[in-house]
Amino acid sequence: MKRMKLWMMAAILTLSGATVLTSCSKDNDNNIVVTPQPKEYFTLWNQCEALTALQDYVKDVTNTSSPNYIPVEDRIATFDMDGTFVGELYPTYFEYNLLEYRALDDPDYKDIAPADVKEAAQDIRDFVRTGKKLPDQFDMKHAYAAAKAYAGMTLAQFDAYVKAYAQQPANGFSGMTYGESHYKPMLEVFEYLKDNGFTYYVVSGSDRFICRALTEAIGIPSNRVIGMDVKLRSTSQGTVEGVNYTMGREEDLVRTDELIIKNLKTNKVLQISQEIGKVPVLTFGNSGGDVAMHNYAQGNPKYKAASFMLIADDDQRDHANREKALTLGEQWRTAGFHVISMRDDFKTIYGDGVVKTDFTFPQ
């Protein structure tokens, strides 16, 4: 009977979403007492300086007795996406890969792709396959080309298009699709912050709707995703400005070819201010495009902040330039950021069964 009661209590804990790990003992009246055990975090991390810094920071700012205490409503964390918790594969950004496919391989589009879209896509292909350097200011060249490449798609069509491409096997790996290419240890950071009262946002240079499609599977709400934006219009709006047009119930929203913003560097800060309305206290990134976001947090006039930079220094489990990564690591430390080493700090990167392979390219 007592075993049955114990089983029922465990089931209730599971169904309620409470901590399932328990220990059992008996009180003075010989009744079984079930004691929840602390939840275990960071099972995919090695003990390291960056992890200690993160845990110490969170413990400090969530302690009501600490002079650094931060109320729940102000516990804002922002994460870059590519290279911070999503792999930079093939060997570049997902949205670059997608444009290359769209303009050069998609049978429904490649023959009608504008010349400048094809040129940007070919730049990516040459970089990926031959190592040819991308042109200067290519991030903006890509942004304008991408705006054109998907113009006319409804948001639902574009979402489906992104997700369909994300189901392809990730080039340079076995056992993983592009859509599964999350850094598994970094997903544990999301869980840890959520359980400690933080609200986290994705603040990426990639297209906002690409980011939404890629992060939906890991439970990040779409209203907490900030990225590159193009103008939208309703299907029958034409060239009339929205302030002069009333959308009908039967209409949908479509992408246009007009770029609003490429969300890099200081643009990230501007977007955070406009969309979140609060200065972050925790920031995570991996490149120079994230430094402005880190500096914005570090300059928080009200609360203690912490910033983290991932370095891609694991050339055994991932495609990486270790020498460059180590140089960047020293640069980020000098700037006052905590450095996360993918090689030294992660027990796994993409999870069990994922193996780095050579790149393959169709002839």
N, C-alpha and C positions, 0 to 999 in steps of 0.2 A: 504493500500500500504506500509506504513511504517512498519507494522507488518510483511509483506511478506519480506521486505528487511532485517529486523532483523533476521528472520528465516533463510534466505539464508546466512547471515554472520555467524551465529552459525554453519550452516552445513559446510561452508568452513573451519572454524576453526577445526571442528571435523575431516573432511577428510584429512586435512593437517597434522594432528598429533599434532597440537598446543594445548595449554591449553584451555580447553572447558569452565571452570568456568568463567563467565563474570558478569559484572554489567553494567547497561544501564543508560545513562543520556542524557541530551540535551545540545548542545552548544548554543552560543549566537544567532545563526541563526535558532534555533529550530530544528536542525538536531540531530538525535539519534546517540550517541557515545557509542560504545561497548568497554569496558575496561576489558582486561583479568585480572583475579585475580590470586594471587600466588597459585601454586600447593600445595595441602595439603599432607604432608608426615606423616608417622608413626601413622596412624590411629589405629593400632593394639597394640600400646605401651601405657603403663602408663608413666606419667612424672617421670623420675628417673635420678639418678646421671650418669649412663652410657650413656643414651641417650643425656643428656645435654653435657657430655664430647665429644661425637661424633659430635654433631652439632656445638659446639664451635670450635672444632678442624677444621672441614671442612670450617666453615666460615673464620677462621683465615688463613688457608693455601691457600684459593682460593681468598683472598683479595689482589689485586695487590699493595695496600699501606702497607701491613703488612711485617715486616722483615722476617716473616716465610712463605712468599708466595712460592708456589711450582708450576712450570709450568705444564701445562696439560700433557706433555709427561712423566713427572716423578711422576705423581699421581698414584702409583701402590699399589693396595690392594690385599692381599692374604687371603683366607679363607680355613680353614680345612673344611671337609665335615661332617663326622659322629659325631653327638653330637653338631655340630656347627650350621648347618642349615638343616640337615637331621636327623631324629629320630634314636636313638640307641634302636632298638626294639627287642623284643622276647627273652630275654632282652639284645641283643648284636648287633654287627655290621651286616649290610645287607649282606656283603660278607661272614661272618661266617655262617649266616643262609643259604645262597645259597650253600656253600660247604656241610653243613649238609644234605641238600636236595639232592644234586648231588650224594654224595657217599652212602647215606643210604636209599634214597627213590626213586630216579629216575629209573624207570623200564628199561630204555635203557642203564644204566651205572652201577647201584649198584652191579650187579653180576660180572662185570669185573674191578671194581675199585681196584687199587693196595692196598696192606695191609696198607702202611703208610698213604695213603689218607683216608682210612676207619678209621684208628686210630685217625687221627686229627679230622675227622667229629664226631666220637664218643666222643672225648674230649669235643667238643662243645655241643653235645646233653646232656651229663652228667652235664655240667655246667648250661645249660639252665633249665633242668628238675629237677635236684636234688640239684643244688647249689654247686656241687663239684668244687673245685678250679682248674683252668686251669694250666697246667704244666708251669714251668718256661720257659721263652723265647718262649712262644707259638706263638707270632706274627710271628716269623721266621718259626716255625714248620708249621703254617697255610700257610705261603707264599709259601713254597716249595710244600706243598700238593696241593694248589690251582693251581700252575703252571702245575702240572701233571694232575689234574682233568679235565682241559679244553684243554689240548694239542690236536692238530689236528683239532680243530674248526677253520673255517675261521672267520675273524672279523665280518662279517655279521651274521654268525650263532651264534656267542657268544653274539652279541648285541641283537639278537632276543631271545636268551635263557634267558638273564638277564631281558629283558622287560617282557617276559612271566611270570617269577617268581614274578616280581614286581607287577603284576596285582592281585596277591592273596591277600585276606583280611589280614591285619596286625594283627597278633596274639596279644591278649591283648587289642584290641580296636574294637569298632563297628563304621561303617561309614567311613572306610579308608582302602585303599590298601597300600602295602609297597611303591609303587611308588608315592603315594600321601603324604607320611609322611615327608613333609617339615615343618619346623618351619615358619609359615606364617609371624610373625613379622620380621624375619631375611630376608625374601624375600624383604621386604620394604627397608632394608639397601642397597641391590643391586641397587634398583631403584634410591634411593637417591644419591648414589655414582656415578652412571652412569650420572645422570643429573647434577652432579657437576664436570664432567670431569675426573673421576677416571676410570681406567681400572682395573677390578678385575679378579683374577685367583683362581681356586680351587686347593689347594695343599693338597692332602689327602694321608693317609697311605693305603687306599683301592686301588684295581686294577684300573689303569687308564681307562680301557674300561668299567668297572662297573660304575665308576664315570660319564663317558660320557653318558652312557645309562640313568642314574638317573637324570642328570642335563639338558638333552636335552629339557625336557618338560617345564623347567623354563627359557629357552632362553639363557643358558650359552654356548658360542661357544666351540666346541670340542677342538680347538687349545688353549684354555685357561684352560685346565684341565691337571693337573700333578698328577701322582699317582704311585703306585707300577707297575713295568714293568717286562714282560717276553720277551724273544727274539722272534722275528717273522721270518718266512721264507716264500718264495714263494712255491707254491704247488709242483713244480717239482725240487726244489733246492736240496733236500736231505741233505747230510752232507757237501756239498761244501760251503765254505765261500762265503759270498756275494761279496767280492772283486774279486772273481774268477768266478762269475756266472752272466750271463745276463738274467734277468727275461723276459719271453715272454709275449706278449699281452694277451694271453688266460689264463694266470696264475692268481692266487689269493694269498692273504696273509693268512697264518695260524699261530696260536699260537703254541709255542713249550713248552716243560716242563722245560726250562732253565730260572731260575730267574735271572733278571738283578739287581734289587734293590727293597728293601722294604723301602718305602718312609716315614720314621719316624725320628723324632728328627733332628740330624744334617744332615741326608740325605735330609730332606726337604730344608734346606738351600743350599746344594750343587745343588739340582735340580732347585731351584729358580734361582741361579746364572747362571747355564748352559742354562736354557730354557728361562728365562725372560731377564737376562742380566742387571737387575737393582735391587737395594736394595728397598724392599717395604717401604712405609711410613705408611701404615695401615695394621694391621694383626688381624685376628679373629680366635680363637681356643677354646678348651674346656678341654684339658688334658695336661699331662706332655710331650706328644709327640709333642706339639706345642710350647713349651717354647723356643727351639732353634730358631724357626722362629721368635718369638717375640723379642728375644735378637738380632737377626740379624737386624731387623727393628730399634730397640732402639739404636743400635750402628751405625745407618746411619750417615756417616760423613758429609753429605751435608744438610739434611733436618730434621725438627722436625717430630717425629713419634708418633704414638699412637697404643696401643695394647689392645685387649679386650678378656676376657675369659668368656664363658658361664658356668654357674653352673646349674646342673640338680637338683634343690631343690624343685621341685613341685611334691609331691607324691600324689596329688589329681587328677590332669589332665594328669599325665604321670607316668610311672614306674620309680621311683627314690629312691635313698638312701639319704634322706634329711640331715642326720647328716654328712655323708661323704662329701656331696656337700658344706655344710657350712664351714667345715674344709678347704676344697680346696679353697673356696672363700677367707678366711683369708690369705691363703698361696699366692694366686695370687695377692691380694692387697699389701702384704708385698713386693712382687717382682716388684711392680710398674705397674701392669696391671689394667685396668678398669674391673670391674666385672658386668656381666649381669645376673640378677636373673630371671630365667624362671617363678618362682612363683610370684614375686613382680612386674616385669617389663613388662610382657606380658599380654595383655588383653585376648588373646587366644593363644594356642600353635599350634594346627593343624587345626583350623577353626571350623565353626559352624557344628554341627551334629556329631562330633567325640567325642566318650565317652570311657573312660578307662574301661576295663572289666578285669575279671580274665583270666589268660592264659589257653588255652585248648590244649591238646596233644592227638594225635591218639594213640589208644592202640596197 
